[in-house]
């Protein structure tokens, strides 16, 4: 009576296949760890630029639009250049 784990693959070929599988799992594990590290690095390094864009959109200091629409040219949004630079940095 068998255990249900019998295979047509000889045991001499099974061990190398298991070693390859374990090696691939190790590679996948370290690849995922490195990708997570890169993702964290990107999030942390772009945080100041994302915060600047949010402040510009919300009109928070130091990005308060003090222009007078009657006297000043308001044909383009205030702080457009700063916003574009921040978005390019992201």
Secondary structure, 3 states (H helix, E strand, C coil): CCCCCCCCCCHHHHHHHHHHHHHHHHHHHHHHHHHHHHHHHHHHHHHHHHHHHHHHHHCCCCCCCCCCCCCCCCCCCCCHHHHHHHHHHC
